[in-house]
Amino acid sequence: MSMFKFSVGPWNVHSGADTFGPPVRDEIPFKDKVKKFREIGFDAVQFHDDDAVPDINELRGTQIYKRAKETSKILEENGMKAEFVAPRLWMDYRTIDGGYTSNSISDREFALWRSFRSIDIANELKCDKIVLWLAREGTLCYESKDPITGVKLILEAINKMLEYDKKIKILIETKPNEPVDVSFCPTIGHAMAISAASIDPNRVGGLLETAHAILAGLDPANEIAFGLTFGKMWSVHLNDQNGLKFDQDKSFGVQNLRAAFNQIRLLVENNFGSNGEYIGLDVKAMRTQKIENSFQHLSNSLRIVKMLEEKVKKFDYNFQKECIKERDYEKLEMYIMELLMKD
């Protein structure tokens, strides 16, 4: 029995299209995904605004609320919650040059419109979290934007969201690159600084994704720990990554098992989830998977988390203290490797 609650996004089961190839599987209807998520053992669904309200750009006012209510009903029918809503700004033609940090005033206004609508949708889905993956908030050509102005524009947008809704919480999901070349907010430390500078730091926190930390050349557990230090790690997206390349969203623990163990150990030791936080498994099926096996990566990742929880329970903290006292870190390191490789 896991101590955690788990969430997943509908994009984690997809058609297999990537930058270098077209779809290879049929799309599975949202209703069917939610039903299967529940069967696998998930507790909540993560949303982009247009996951919850398809064709959002074509709708206004009551139409958006009506669509959101329909999505909420699907969740209720399957005993699921909504964890957060994230404005999907990076897919629109008006965000070619960024959303909040675009050099175009009208494009920045569009980004805020989508952000406000995401807050409206979150209220309909009975969740209080907005996630900002600042996908294009940076530069492709470094000299095209002033980086100080860029950070100030992100902060200005966040403040406007905080003013729009006095209860909503903003989670900044950090990533150093891709699709931009250089991000204005690449790490959890940067997110914490923006939080501290906002008009209500108590409502601005962070979301750490394993792969994003690895892409920054950082240890995921240390990034999580930094957010926890300030009480601002309000969600995590666990997955895996093979080195400093494109964002792979590999199944959790399949590439860096020891790093995965330390992420789970840290979350267990700090009672993550005691304030209602979810562990998100932001993993994607391999392009080679057949449609009938397109949920397997989710069940695998969930199983690995639970297996690592059991390893944490067996962790000998007294032995750890002895090794630290003796400054025998070789002994401690070998203990960890044996723990992970034993049945």
ABEGO torsion letter per residue (X at the ends): XBABBBBBBAAABBAGBBAABBBABBBBBAAAAAAAAAAAGBABBBBBAAAABBGAAABBEAAAAAAAAAAAAAAAAAGBBBABBBBBAAABAAAAAEBAABABAAAAAAAAAAAAAAAAAAAAAGBABBBBBBAABBBABAAABBAAAAAAAAAAAAAAAAAABAABBBBBBBBABOABABBABABAAAAAAAAAABABAAABBBBBBAAAAAAAGBBAAAAAAAAAAAGABABBBBBBBBEBBBBAGBBBGAABAAAAAAAAAAAAAAGBGAAGBBBBBBBBBBAABBAAAAAAAAAAAAAAAAAAAAAAAABBAAAAAAAAAAGBAAAAAAAAAAAAABX
